[in-house]
Amino acid sequence: MIHIKTPEEIEQMKQAGGISKSALRLAGSLVRPGVSTREIDAAVEGFIRLHGATPTFKGYGGFPGSVCSSVNEQIVHGIPSPEVFLSDGDIISIDTGATYAGWVGDNAWTFYVGCVPDEVRGLCEVTRDCLRAGIEQAVPGNHLGDIGHAVQELAETNGYGVVREYVGHGVGHVMHEDPNVANYGKRGRGVRLQAGMVIAIEPMITLGSYENHTLSNGWTVVTDDGLQAAHYENTVAVTKDGPVILTSDDEGPWCPLQGGEK
């Protein structure tokens, strides 16, 4: 069932979204060679709790972290670890979620670690632009297929793979609501968008093949060919005035600037 939010509820969701975005910004500021993904996770958890919210991911289905930290060929659901240290040339997708006053904010960004190869930067930049293209389609009267098509067309035109098995989703009092928001599709197909829908749009794009598998930990999804993947996400409200990004803290460009501006 798709839950339609009132304008007042959408305003309330901005609080959770703002905390989640600020937590993600904090995570990005910590990304550098030598830092462990567990250090980033601990800092984010502390920040979220300090602001009166709870880390949405912590314990979700048994997930042990407060963030998903997915390095290089890891597409999503990387588990923070004190034994995983970032190295120069890596990329890391960090996904944060905060629950505040009963509402969820969910977002992700892919950050550069030191000096990243140009082909990997290109992947990240196009994936970021795929997110923007998908958000532009989140208007009343369009369909979910319009979002998926915009993402797929931009990614594949640039020679990248579009992950099929993992998709965006509705967001509300829980992290995953209906509908699923695929990153591929056909224009005019799927659920018709209406004002009051709140969805997470999250392109997951690969440098090579989109084929993937899950590691033995039961969580972390990696590319079959071992090539890098990028992941960007915002929680977006569909309104009569156009799409509104709820995971926003109004602090302007990312600092340090990694993976492009927000």
Secondary structure as GFF3:
##gff-version 3
##sequence-region A 1 262
A	DSSP	alpha_helix	7	30	.	.	.	ID=ss1
A	DSSP	alpha_helix	37	50	.	.	.	ID=ss2
A	DSSP	beta_strand	54	55	.	.	.	ID=ss3
A	DSSP	three_ten_helix	60	62	.	.	.	ID=ss4
A	DSSP	beta_strand	67	71	.	.	.	ID=ss5
A	DSSP	beta_strand	74	76	.	.	.	ID=ss6
A	DSSP	beta_strand	91	100	.	.	.	ID=ss7
A	DSSP	beta_strand	103	112	.	.	.	ID=ss8
A	DSSP	alpha_helix	118	136	.	.	.	ID=ss9
A	DSSP	alpha_helix	144	157	.	.	.	ID=ss10
A	DSSP	beta_strand	161	162	.	.	.	ID=ss11
A	DSSP	beta_strand	168	170	.	.	.	ID=ss12
A	DSSP	beta_strand	177	181	.	.	.	ID=ss13
A	DSSP	beta_strand	198	201	.	.	.	ID=ss14
A	DSSP	beta_strand	204	206	.	.	.	ID=ss15
A	DSSP	beta_strand	212	214	.	.	.	ID=ss16
A	DSSP	beta_strand	221	223	.	.	.	ID=ss17
A	DSSP	beta_strand	229	231	.	.	.	ID=ss18
A	DSSP	beta_strand	234	239	.	.	.	ID=ss19
A	DSSP	beta_strand	242	245	.	.	.	ID=ss20
###
